[in-house]
Amino acid sequence: MTPSRSGHPRRPVGAGDPTVVLAELPPGRNDWRRAAAGLARSLRVLVFEAALAPGVGPRGPGGDPGSPPVAELVGLLEELDHWPAHLVGVGRAGGLALEVARQRPELVRGLVLHEPEDPELLGTSDGMPAASEPIVARGESGEPGPLESRSGAGEVLSDRLAPGDLEHPVLVSAGSESPLPRREAAWRLSVRLPNARWALLPGVAGQPHQESPDLYIAVVTEFLTVRWVPPS
């Protein structure tokens, strides 16, 4: 088996539900090797490497829905033996996962998104709005959750997603050490999606698979193997 440029196998590894981890290139910026190996203990994991330029978004410079890397990921999913597959993405790779799920929902089983970014959907150059009034996130029980963040002035990703756009089960997370606007944007996305769960990951920021891989492996594995329920 020939590895990719960052050392990932080019075929799925492990057993369980097919799961595609979206790794943003260059490899040194976004190393998934340890986290992908951990997920492969419970899932059938394939790492898809995507070159996502800052400020461009998943549709490419021309904004064409058929442009790479969307078309490349769709092509990969169509070739999998047992699609639909779960998609796991962090930052801009999370924005790519969202775009593919919207365009080709039949290819996607579920989504795991950590602070997903998409400059095209966000309408901002850095992917995050300015801060204003405080809000408190609420967990599954309805009680106030651990996230005290601030609502954004301007557009955020969730404002461009209609509640009916995505019916997939989704885990949306943010890091407790991330800036407040990033946590706010992720939380607002989670409350707008009908089948989403929210997680605030302690002690990490925007790269949980590198900052605390054991924690991230445990959270993602639990969601995809225990808590994931197909949409009715």
C-alpha positions in Angstrom: 0.0 0.0 0.0 1.5 3.3 -1.1 1.1 6.1 1.5 0.1 9.7 0.6 2.6 12.5 0.8 1.9 12.9 4.6 2.1 9.2 5.3 -1.6 8.2 5.3 -2.6 5.0 3.6 -4.5 5.4 0.4 -7.1 2.8 1.3 -9.5 2.6 4.3 -8.0 1.2 7.5 -9.9 -0.4 10.3 -13.4 -1.9 10.6 -16.8 -0.2 11.2 -18.7 2.6 9.6 -16.8 4.2 6.6 -15.4 7.5 7.8 -13.4 10.0 5.8 -11.1 12.3 7.7 -10.5 15.6 5.8 -6.9 16.6 6.3 -5.9 20.0 5.1 -2.6 20.4 3.3 0.2 21.1 3.8 0.8 18.0 6.1 2.9 19.9 8.6 0.0 22.2 9.4 -2.6 19.6 10.0 -1.2 16.2 11.1 -3.9 13.6 11.4 -1.8 10.5 11.7 -2.2 9.8 15.4 -5.9 10.7 15.5 -6.7 8.7 12.3 -5.0 5.7 13.7 -7.0 6.0 16.9 -10.3 6.4 15.1 -9.5 3.3 13.0 -9.8 1.2 16.1 -13.6 1.5 15.9 -14.2 2.9 12.4 -13.2 2.2 8.8 -11.0 5.3 8.2 -9.7 6.9 5.0 -7.8 10.2 5.1 -8.6 12.6 2.3 -6.0 15.4 1.8 -7.3 18.7 0.5 -5.5 21.9 -0.4 -7.7 24.7 1.0 -6.3 28.1 0.4 -7.0 30.7 3.1 -9.9 33.0 2.2 -11.0 30.9 -0.8 -13.4 28.3 0.6 -14.2 24.8 -0.5 -15.6 25.7 -3.9 -12.3 27.0 -5.3 -11.3 30.5 -6.5 -14.2 30.7 -9.0 -16.9 29.7 -6.6 -17.9 26.8 -8.9 -19.7 24.1 -7.0 -17.9 21.5 -9.3 -14.4 22.8 -8.6 -11.8 21.0 -6.5 -11.7 20.0 -3.8 -15.5 19.5 -3.7 -15.5 17.5 -6.9 -12.5 15.4 -5.7 -14.2 14.5 -2.4 -17.4 13.7 -4.2 -15.5 11.4 -6.6 -13.8 9.7 -3.7 -17.1 9.1 -1.9 -18.7 7.7 -5.0 -15.9 5.2 -5.3 -16.1 3.9 -1.7 -17.5 0.4 -1.4 -19.9 1.2 1.4 -21.0 4.8 1.1 -22.5 6.9 2.6 -19.6 7.8 4.9 -19.1 10.0 7.9 -17.1 13.1 7.3 -14.7 14.5 9.9 -13.3 18.0 9.4 -11.6 20.8 11.3 -11.6 24.5 10.3 -11.7 24.9 6.6 -12.0 21.1 6.1 -15.2 21.3 8.1 -16.5 23.9 5.6 -15.7 21.4 2.9 -17.6 18.6 4.6 -20.6 20.9 5.0 -20.5 21.9 1.3 -20.4 18.2 0.1 -23.2 17.2 2.5 -25.4 20.0 1.1 -24.6 19.1 -2.6 -24.6 15.3 -2.3 -26.5 14.4 0.9 -26.9 10.8 -0.2 -23.1 10.3 0.0 -22.9 11.4 3.6 -23.8 9.4 6.7 -23.0 12.0 9.4 -20.7 15.0 10.1 -18.2 15.8 12.8 -17.1 19.4 12.6 -14.8 21.3 14.8 -15.0 25.1 14.4 -15.9 24.8 10.7 -14.9 27.6 8.4 -16.0 28.6 5.0 -15.1 32.2 3.9 -17.7 32.0 1.1 -20.5 31.1 3.4 -19.3 33.3 6.3 -18.9 36.4 4.2 -15.8 37.5 6.1 -12.1 37.4 5.2 -11.0 35.7 8.4 -14.1 33.5 8.9 -15.1 35.0 12.2 -17.4 37.9 13.2 -16.9 40.7 15.7 -18.1 40.2 19.2 -21.1 41.9 20.8 -23.7 40.7 23.3 -23.1 37.7 25.5 -25.1 34.5 25.2 -25.0 31.1 27.0 -25.0 27.8 25.1 -27.3 25.1 26.3 -26.6 21.4 26.4 -28.8 18.4 25.7 -30.6 18.7 29.1 -31.6 22.3 28.3 -29.4 23.6 31.2 -26.8 26.3 30.5 -23.7 24.7 29.1 -20.0 25.6 29.8 -19.8 28.0 26.8 -20.2 31.7 27.6 -19.5 33.4 24.3 -20.6 36.5 22.4 -23.0 36.9 19.5 -21.5 38.2 16.3 -22.0 41.4 14.4 -22.1 40.4 10.7 -22.6 37.1 9.0 -21.6 33.7 10.4 -21.8 30.3 8.9 -25.1 29.4 10.6 -26.8 32.4 9.1 -26.4 31.0 5.6 -27.7 27.5 6.4 -31.5 27.0 6.5 -32.6 24.5 9.1 -33.7 22.1 6.4 -30.5 22.2 4.5 -28.9 19.4 6.4 -30.8 16.5 8.0 -27.6 14.5 8.8 -26.6 13.7 12.4 -23.9 16.3 13.2 -21.5 16.8 16.1 -20.3 20.4 16.2 -17.5 21.2 18.6 -15.2 24.1 19.6 -12.2 24.4 21.9 -12.4 26.1 25.2 -9.2 27.9 24.4 -10.4 29.2 21.1 -11.3 32.9 20.7 -14.9 33.7 21.8 -16.1 34.5 18.2 -15.0 31.1 16.9 -16.8 29.3 19.7 -19.9 31.5 19.1 -19.9 30.7 15.4 -19.7 27.0 16.0 -22.4 27.0 18.7 -24.7 29.0 16.5 -24.3 26.4 13.7 -25.1 23.6 16.1 -28.4 25.2 17.3 -29.6 25.7 13.7 -29.0 22.2 12.5 -32.0 19.9 13.4 -29.9 16.8 14.3 -26.8 18.4 15.8 -25.1 17.8 19.1 -22.8 20.4 20.7 -19.4 19.7 22.5 -17.0 22.2 24.1 -13.6 20.5 24.3 -11.6 21.5 27.3 -8.0 22.6 27.1 -7.8 22.8 23.3 -8.3 25.5 20.6 -8.6 25.0 16.8 -6.7 21.7 16.3 -8.0 19.2 18.8 -6.6 16.2 16.8 -3.1 17.6 17.4 -3.5 19.4 20.7 -5.3 16.5 22.6 -5.6 13.5 20.2 -6.8 11.1 22.9 -9.6 13.4 23.9 -10.6 14.0 20.3 -10.5 10.3 19.4 -12.7 9.5 22.4 -15.3 12.2 21.6 -15.5 11.4 17.9 -15.6 7.7 18.4 -18.4 7.9 21.0 -20.5 10.1 18.8 -20.1 7.9 15.7 -20.4 4.5 17.3 -22.7 5.1 20.3 -24.7 8.4 20.0 -25.1 8.5 16.2 -28.7 7.9 15.2 -29.8 7.9 11.6 -32.3 10.6 10.7 -35.9 9.6 10.8 
